[in-house]
């Protein structure tokens, strides 16, 4: 059995277990935030289409990180790409948790922007390393909309 077969067996049939774990982990601080700041009003006056693009990008990226829908073949070019994927995800998630912990203490513009940029980078890097260009497309849509909305919203945060 080759290295690629070992890496791919058990996780790339129709569900990516590593992607599922990553999505669950990235949602944890978001759920805590939603409970802790329930009812907090967003200040952004972005157009409805920008919010729709953000949601399309977000849920499309999350879905494609977890499920293989069979539209196009994708996977790692080598075992080194798989290792890079694991290291990148662990590093990005760690950075996300640290910034969220700081954000819970005091909300500032740079932390808000970091919390918009970090998951965008996660989706984009995963798409590139997986050679999953549909994921890359959704990641770009999410990044542009999410960063724009966060930028406008964080103007009210000091």
N, C-alpha and C positions, 0 to 999 in steps of 0.2 A: 504494500500500500504506500503510495506517494504522500509527501507532506500535504499537498493540496487536498487530497482525498480525506486525510485525517482531519484537516481543518474544516472541510465542508460537510463531512458526514454528520448527521444529527442536528445541524443547525441551519441548513439552507434548503430543506425540502420545500416547505411553504411558509415556515416561520423562522425568523432570525432571533434566536434566544438572546444573543448579546445585544441586539438592537432593542429587544423588549426590556431587558434589564436596564439599559441606558435610559429609555423613555420613562420607565417607572421611577428611576432615581432622579431624573430631571423634574418630574412632576411633584415630588415630595415637598420641596421648599415652596413651590407655587401653591400647593394645597394649604400648607401652613399659613402662607401669606393671605390667601383668600379667607381663611377662618379668622385669623388675627385682625385683619383690616376689613371685615365684612361691612359692606355699605359704603366704603370709601368711594367718593366720586372722582371720576376721571376728569381732568381739566381740558383735555385735548378736544379741539373742535375740527378734527379731521373729517373729510368727507366719508360718507358711508362706503363708497367703493374702496377706500384705503383699508377700512376695517374688514371688508369682505376679502380683499387680497391677503391681508394678514392671516385670516382664519383659513383660507384655502391653502396658503403656504405652510402654515403651522400643522394642520391636520393631514395634509398631503405628505409632508416630511415625516411626521410621526408614523403614519400608516406605512409608508414605504421603507422606513427603517426596520419595521417589524415583519411585514408580510411580503412574500414573494408572489406577485400577482401574475407572473409569467409573461409579461409584455416583452421584456427583453432580458437576455441572459446577462447576468452580472456576477461578480465575485472578485476575489483577490487575485492579483496578477502573480503573487508569490507568497511564500510563508512570511517573508519580511514585511509585506504589506499588511498581513494579518496582525503581526506583532505591532506594527506602527498604528494600526487601527485600535488595538487594545490600549496601548500607551497613550495615544491621543485622547481617547474617550476618558480614560482614568484621569489624565491631567486636566482636561477641560471640565469634567465633573467636579474635581477638587476645587478648581478656580471658581466655579459657579457656586459651590457650597460656601466657600470663604467669603465671596462678595455678598451672597445673600445673608450670611451671619452678620457682616458689617452693616448691611442695609437695614436689618431688623433693629440694630442699635440706633442708627441715625440715617435717615434718607437724604441722599445728596444727588446732585445731577450726575456726577461721574459714576456713581454706583448704579443708578438707573440705566445709564447708557451701557455700562458693562453687562448688566443683566439682560440687555437686549442683544448685545453683540455676541456674548458667549454661546448661547444656544444656536444662534445663526451660524457661527463657526463650526459648532458640533455637527449640525446637519450637512453643511457644505463639505467639511473634511471627510465625513463618513461617505458621502456620495462620491467624492473623488477617489478615495481609497478602495471603495467597492466597485468602482467603474460603473456606477448606477446613475446614469445621466438624467433620468426622470427625477430622481431624488435631488440631484444638483439643481435642476430647474425649479422644483418646489422650494428648495432651500434659498435660492436667490430671491424668489418672490417673497418668501417669509422675511428674509433679512431686510430687504428694501422697505417693506411696509412696516415691519415691527420697529425698526430703528427710527423711521420717520415718525411714527406715532409716539414712540417713547421720547424722542427728542422734543416734540411739541408738548407732551404731557409733563416732562421733567422741568420745563420752564417754570412751573409752579412750585417745584421742590427746591428748597434752599439748602 
